[in-house]
Amino acid sequence: MKFRATLVELACMRQFSCIIHTLSKLSKTCVLRICDDRLYFIVPEDHSIPHRISVWCILHKNEFFNSYVMVGDGEKNEIFLEFSSDMLSSSLNSIKANSNVLSLKIKLTHKVAPCITLELALASATGSQICTHDVPVLIIPKKEWDDYKEPTITDYNVSIQMPGTKIVKNIVDKLRKISSKVTITATSRGTFSMLGKTTSASIEVHFKDLIVKKLRDAGLKQIPFYGCYENSFSFDDSLNIIHTYQISATSPSASVCVEIKKISQFLTCDSINASIMVCNIVADHMLHMSLSHNGFALNYYMMAVEE
Amino acid sequence: MQCVIPSQHIRILVRGLHSLSRIGDDLYVEPTENRLCFRTVNTAQSAYSSLVFDLPFFNQYKCEFDTEEGGKCKLSMKSCLAVFKTPNCMDRNVDSCKIEIDKDCMKLSFQVHFIQGYTKNFFLSVSENETVQLKYNKDEMCNKISILSKTLSSALKHFRANDDEITFTVTSETARLKNYFQNVEVSDQKVVRTSLSLKPSDFELYEIVLPGSITFALRELRAVCTFAELSNSSPLKIFFETCGKPVIFSVRNNSIYEGDYVVSTLPPEMMTGERPHRRSQLSDVVSTVPSTSAGTVNKRRKLTAVVEEPEPSVHERQALTNKSAVNRSSSTSVPRVSLVDIIKYNDDQRSTPQSKMNSPNPQPSIPYPIPEVEPRVNDVPEFPPDDINNECIEMICDQVEELTKSQADRIEKVFRYCYSYSADAPMVFDSDEILCNASNVGIE
């Protein structure tokens, strides 16, 4: 088994370091699957039977690495490793902070125990210094490889492009203070809403005019759509629902209720330079957020919880 | 003891105290005739630090104690830090700082003048009158290297915050920093091993006589770096020999300040990663080490320190024991800052600066009024240029016959202070002391 890859461009190194940083927020341990032409970072969901995957991240070799050599196991020529995402992330911290990193070499080595060795070449006033980090890894035997299969859910009800990550993160952080769950709703009109409820109040935030990528009619509820587009609103007697003076026609939408902590952790990806974030909903079942850019994709699957 | 520190040196003091606070819990202040020392030892007695400020550091410095042992103070580090809470804003906002130790060495006060016009007074109580001193000799160490603090700080950024110890390996061609783990099997899966290699060209001075490795606490090295970062031009010097002997870090700015940090290193038998066991003490100095509660699980060699206590004479002994009893009882509760006053400055009150001093002494009856100092304004007041000043002073000195050097110095001092922009009557101590009566003899 052999693996050796080099990153030379600062932007690629920064992107790589941000992706690992996001992974470290999502989970303590992570599985790295090394293939011929790409890397996968996989996080299985704990305590779930059958094994579900909660994070699936793909990095294409050509977009990140200058050189990429691997010799794997088995007919598929792949390597599966398990490591602590925290350790890898803290080793890569210096890339974000300093701008004097010339190159990053990632190698699979065996120093008493199998490790991923990160070699950072640093520019200094008088030549270069080398900093080496050895992150211990666990090699996953071939018989367990089937546990880490790509989730293949395609029957989403709504697929909508999300508004700016920073704004959504801001709102989620504020909603986090009042409730531990959030209901995400997306409609065919291009509206994305987040609802947080407590016993005495409920707060709903709507983003409108977003691009709807896909809509599957079957299984969608016809929910009367309350649009809070105007500033005026009022509470009804039970202080449960915010009415508006404008009730638009009913529109097909799908919603799902998930733990707000998970969304908040995923939104630390705002440091990653990415073009599109898409939200896919399987009504009342699953929320799938996906961040993609040329060269990589980060998918996060969250199961619905009871309201 | 009284001294005044000008604004350009405040950041040195603040940074120095902050870096000492990262080492030990008690601050030992020792003023002598020509310098002021701040020292500390950590609880495990494996690190000692001494900051010495020489006369050029201060605007004014006066130290007079009755006994040779007087003036030594031991304070709680926390209370000192309360004076200088925010180092960054202190750099910009403080105009001058006056440190005063009273005759009995019971109280140490800081009077901090801010540029906005107000003053904060801090009165810290002294818990004991003792100091700590370690004998060490930098020149005895055969390996000497010198590195810019910026290079070292950026190298240390690669190590985790929770890495305890670091191994420094030197050969004639390379120098390597590695994190070191005790109690951990080499094949343990739980740690990331980091290693950074430097070349001799990264150092300002690289003299290695005895190649080898030393291991010491990263925490102390980071404390050294917080102080060393102050000066970009003068590099940090490191003196060491072999494992087991202490490593000395020295930060110096010629004749203004000198900071020495002595950190003990792991002995050779620990370096091979064997199971830890109790070690023998380093017997450099005859030790009268006060027993500390911490340090049972300390694997490192203890630096033995000499604790000097003032030797009281027979009568004073009783008074002292009473005092020290009082001190001890008050020091069970952490001596905190006892009083903070904020005095607002108004321009019209400047003419009676004496009344603004927070001193318990009654106003002495002064036969001649103290000359009024110009109220401070933000722009520079016009005063005669220096060369005219010098000429006047020389003229006066020439005319007076048989002027001794000290008298001439005094006269010069008086005139300089009156004309100096930073002269500030309340800050000038002894401003109520009459140097010489007005000589209007012969004038009708």
Interface residues (C-beta under 8 A of the other chain):
Chain A: M87 S90 S91 S94 A97 N98 N100 K111 V112 A113 L120 S124 A125 T126 G127 Q129 I130 C131 T132 H133 D134 V135 P136 L138
Chain B: T151 S154 A155 K157 H158 R160 V186 S187 D188 Q189 K190 V191 V192 R193 T194 S195 L196 S197 L198 K199 S201 D202
